[in-house]
Amino acid sequence: MLEMKATGKSKGQWMFYRNFDDTVDYLSDHTRILSYNPFCHKVEPLDRDEAYRWHFRVTDPQNNPFDVIFNIQQETEILVDLPDEVASMDPEEMSDEMIRQFTVGRKITWRPLAQDKTFTMPEKYLFEGQVTADMLIVPVQQEQTRVDFDLWVNVAFLLYPAFRIVPEKVVRTMVSTGMSLIMQTATNHMFQKISKEFGKIRKL
């Protein structure tokens, strides 16, 4: 079989017609958000805060299925714009009200989480991947919040024997293109589903 590494990318901007706090709270719900991804059939919480295991099923360019596991750490960062008079202040000394006053956005990140054991079983078409994603959430108006989503996926896997007749360079291009298409389709589908539950959103 042919060992292959594929990189998929997905990005987009959306306007949420809800206030900033509601939007942040909703998009921080990791399990709910991933439930709208058509390729993710299970999200498993791990034994540490905001750590998860995704179980994905996707297909190669010949429509053969394979499973991919992603171990993810989610982190949330408060973005503040401090005036000069408080810029040198120890963050621990800032009150919640001060933080809220100077908050200009939030960033939710997904990063690969290292594990002690591997789950890869090529004979069962089960592989592990890595995901890196940034979700920037910025208030625009009282009932408008902009969300910028940027995601990268890397998966190393083995292709079915039928691909031996195709030049390796062509196969690699096909696989990476297919992976990006899968991720972009999943992202668009995910935000469409969110709009049906959360309220009006618009792709920018």
VOGU-3710 file (C-alpha; in Angstrom, 3 decimals, decimal comma):
1> mlemkatgks> 0,000/0,000/0,000  1,050/3,591/-0,567  1,730/5,725/2,511  0,274/9,187/2,065  0,204/12,474/3,971  -2,634/14,845/3,211  -3,141/18,436/4,295  -6,587/19,992/4,225  -7,416/23,646/4,784  -10,654/25,459/5,439
11> kgqwmfyrnf> -11,440/29,059/6,273  -14,250/31,560/6,221  -15,856/34,582/7,855  -19,388/34,749/9,204  -21,541/37,450/10,754  -23,608/36,255/13,715  -26,667/38,400/14,402  -26,435/37,935/18,151  -24,504/39,709/20,871  -20,857/38,960/21,579
21> ddtvdylsdh> -21,294/37,078/24,877  -23,998/34,761/23,509  -21,878/33,999/20,451  -18,779/33,205/22,530  -20,732/30,944/24,885  -22,291/29,052/21,995  -19,090/28,528/20,003  -17,229/27,435/23,150  -19,492/24,369/23,392  -17,066/22,004/21,685
31> trilsynpfc> -19,229/18,875/21,590  -22,243/20,720/20,206  -20,256/22,455/17,460  -18,615/19,216/16,303  -21,981/17,438/16,243  -22,785/19,563/13,172  -19,765/18,277/11,251  -21,088/15,636/8,808  -17,862/13,602/8,989  -17,621/13,496/12,801
41> hkvepldrde> -19,662/10,667/14,310  -18,417/10,929/17,908  -16,763/13,453/20,257  -15,216/11,864/23,333  -14,216/14,064/26,319  -10,782/13,161/27,712  -9,549/13,210/31,305  -8,376/16,831/31,319  -10,143/20,163/30,929  -11,250/21,054/27,408
51> ayrwhfrvtd> -9,572/17,994/25,859  -11,431/15,858/23,324  -11,068/12,968/20,900  -12,812/13,280/17,546  -13,851/10,199/15,570  -14,130/10,989/11,845  -15,057/8,863/8,846  -14,010/10,154/5,435  -13,339/8,653/2,007  -10,369/8,604/-0,348
61> pqnnpfdvif> -10,652/9,820/-3,988  -12,073/6,418/-5,002  -14,779/6,654/-2,330  -13,182/4,039/-0,063  -13,916/4,795/3,612  -11,352/5,170/6,367  -11,514/6,385/9,963  -9,412/9,157/11,488  -8,967/10,002/15,166  -7,990/13,514/16,296
71> niqqeteilv> -6,924/14,369/19,852  -7,696/18,029/20,531  -7,011/20,589/23,241  -9,342/23,599/23,211  -8,184/26,908/24,688  -9,921/30,274/24,959  -8,044/33,574/25,036  -9,486/36,964/25,968  -8,261/39,701/23,628  -7,953/43,126/25,269
81> dlpdevasmd> -6,894/46,577/24,093  -5,527/48,378/27,144  -5,068/52,157/27,353  -1,586/53,389/28,261  -2,479/54,112/31,883  -3,228/50,455/32,642  -1,100/48,702/30,020  1,671/47,956/32,549  -0,733/46,672/35,180  -0,383/43,083/36,424
91> peemsdemir> -3,213/41,093/34,763  -3,886/39,374/38,103  -4,758/42,758/39,605  -7,316/43,655/36,955  -10,938/43,371/38,020  -13,511/41,463/35,981  -15,156/44,774/35,141  -11,884/46,198/33,786  -11,314/43,118/31,654  -14,843/43,330/30,278
101> qftvgrkitw> -14,449/47,058/29,578  -11,297/46,598/27,500  -12,184/43,283/25,815  -12,110/43,533/22,007  -12,607/39,852/21,199  -12,046/36,208/22,068  -10,002/33,561/20,337  -10,890/29,883/20,579  -8,065/27,598/19,466  -7,892/23,864/18,768
111> rplaqdktft> -4,445/22,300/19,005  -3,130/18,730/18,645  -2,956/16,933/21,968  -0,087/14,462/22,373  -1,050/10,970/23,553  1,068/8,214/25,090  -0,317/5,524/22,804  -1,168/5,374/19,132  -4,526/4,343/17,727  -3,337/3,811/14,180
121> mpekylfegq> -4,300/0,410/12,766  -3,710/0,483/8,996  -5,129/-3,010/8,546  -8,474/-1,655/9,780  -8,112/1,641/7,902  -7,888/3,549/11,178  -5,440/6,468/11,304  -4,590/9,490/13,431  -4,613/13,093/12,309  -3,722/16,501/13,663
131> vtadmlivpv> -5,914/19,590/13,674  -5,001/23,215/14,262  -7,752/25,825/14,201  -8,318/29,429/15,241  -11,758/30,932/15,739  -11,569/34,710/16,216  -14,751/36,240/17,659  -15,085/40,030/17,504  -18,041/42,253/18,474  -19,165/44,546/15,654
141> qqeqtrvdfd> -22,389/46,058/16,968  -24,717/45,280/19,861  -26,373/42,408/17,984  -23,648/41,614/15,455  -20,530/39,513/16,034  -17,958/38,563/13,392  -16,398/35,098/13,461  -13,219/34,267/11,499  -12,544/30,528/11,235  -9,230/29,082/10,015
151> lwvnvaflly> -8,494/25,338/10,122  -5,637/23,041/9,035  -5,790/19,237/9,041  -2,909/16,798/8,559  -3,483/13,068/8,175  -0,996/10,288/7,420  -2,640/7,140/6,068  -2,306/4,252/3,612  -4,111/4,192/0,289  -5,887/1,203/-1,159
161> pafrivpekv> -3,878/-0,902/-3,674  -5,830/0,454/-6,670  -3,811/3,665/-6,416  -0,583/1,914/-7,394  -1,428/2,501/-11,065  -1,588/6,289/-10,555  1,655/8,354/-10,385  2,427/9,200/-6,760  2,632/12,962/-7,376  -0,836/12,914/-8,940
171> vrtmvstgms> -2,217/10,889/-6,055  -0,779/13,293/-3,471  -2,352/16,258/-5,258  -5,683/14,434/-5,493  -5,629/13,507/-1,819  -4,703/16,969/-0,498  -7,244/18,625/-2,799  -9,859/16,133/-1,666  -9,016/16,710/1,987  -9,380/20,482/1,602
181> limqtatnhm> -12,709/19,984/-0,170  -13,906/17,714/2,640  -12,873/20,222/5,319  -14,392/23,223/3,511  -17,626/21,320/2,898  -17,731/20,266/6,550  -17,090/23,837/7,731  -19,848/25,295/5,548  -22,264/22,563/6,616  -21,391/23,136/10,263
191> fqkiskefgk> -22,143/26,860/10,116  -25,387/26,228/8,197  -26,528/23,907/10,976  -25,493/26,456/13,610  -27,672/29,098/11,930  -30,736/26,860/12,208  -30,299/26,467/15,969  -28,543/29,632/17,119  -30,146/32,197/14,842  -29,332/34,209/11,750
201> irkl> -25,754/34,133/10,498  -24,365/35,263/7,153  -21,237/34,158/5,305  -19,039/37,151/4,442
//
